[in-house]
């Protein structure tokens, strides 16, 4: 798996892996390899989402002009 894979590409590949596992038409060794790949893809997606969340900033007008604060869940 490529660490530079985009989130979208990783999700697409993860969907393919899940479909393969759900079909149940692969050997045990192939299923284990697919499962391991799926776990790696989930970690990659999770890491990319964490990075994206860290970049989300709210822009507010404060006493000293515009200020940015980290996005926190529940704010709109």
C-alpha positions as CSV (number, residue, x, y, z in Angstrom):
1,X,0.0,0.0,0.0
2,X,1.2,3.5,-0.9
3,X,1.4,6.0,2.0
4,X,0.9,8.7,-0.7
5,X,-2.5,7.2,-1.7
6,X,-5.3,9.7,-1.6
7,X,-8.1,9.3,0.9
8,X,-10.5,8.7,-2.0
9,X,-8.3,6.0,-3.6
10,X,-7.8,4.3,-0.2
11,X,-11.6,4.2,0.4
12,X,-12.2,2.8,-3.1
13,X,-9.6,0.1,-2.5
14,X,-11.0,-0.6,1.0
15,X,-14.5,-1.1,-0.6
16,X,-12.9,-3.6,-3.0
17,X,-11.2,-5.5,-0.2
18,X,-14.5,-5.6,1.8
19,X,-16.4,-6.9,-1.3
20,X,-13.7,-9.6,-1.7
21,X,-14.0,-10.7,1.9
22,X,-17.8,-10.6,1.8
23,X,-17.9,-12.8,-1.3
24,X,-16.1,-15.5,0.6
25,X,-14.6,-16.9,-2.6
26,X,-10.9,-16.6,-1.6
27,X,-8.6,-19.0,0.3
28,X,-7.9,-18.5,3.9
29,X,-4.4,-17.1,3.1
30,X,-5.9,-14.6,0.6
31,X,-8.6,-13.6,3.1
32,X,-6.0,-13.0,5.8
33,X,-3.9,-10.9,3.4
34,X,-7.0,-8.9,2.3
35,X,-7.9,-8.4,6.0
36,X,-4.4,-7.1,6.7
37,X,-4.6,-4.8,3.7
38,X,-8.0,-3.5,4.9
39,X,-6.7,-2.7,8.3
40,X,-3.8,-0.8,6.8
41,X,-6.2,1.1,4.6
42,X,-8.4,2.0,7.5
43,X,-5.4,3.3,9.4
44,X,-4.3,5.4,6.4
45,X,-7.8,6.8,6.0
46,X,-8.0,7.6,9.8
47,X,-4.6,9.3,9.7
48,X,-5.7,11.4,6.7
49,X,-8.9,12.4,8.4
50,X,-7.0,13.4,11.5
51,X,-4.7,15.6,9.4
52,X,-7.7,17.2,7.7
53,X,-9.5,17.8,11.0
54,X,-6.4,19.5,12.4
55,X,-6.3,21.8,9.4
56,X,-9.9,23.0,9.8
57,X,-9.9,26.4,11.4
58,X,-12.8,28.7,12.3
59,X,-12.3,32.3,11.4
60,X,-13.8,34.7,14.0
61,X,-13.8,38.4,14.3
62,X,-12.2,39.2,17.6
63,X,-11.2,42.4,19.4
64,X,-7.9,42.5,17.5
65,X,-9.4,41.7,14.1
66,X,-9.7,38.2,12.6
67,X,-8.5,35.3,14.7
68,X,-8.3,31.7,13.9
69,X,-9.1,28.9,16.4
70,X,-9.0,25.2,15.9
71,X,-12.3,23.6,14.9
72,X,-13.9,21.7,17.7
73,X,-16.8,19.2,17.3
74,X,-20.2,20.8,17.8
75,X,-19.3,24.2,16.5
76,X,-21.0,25.5,13.4
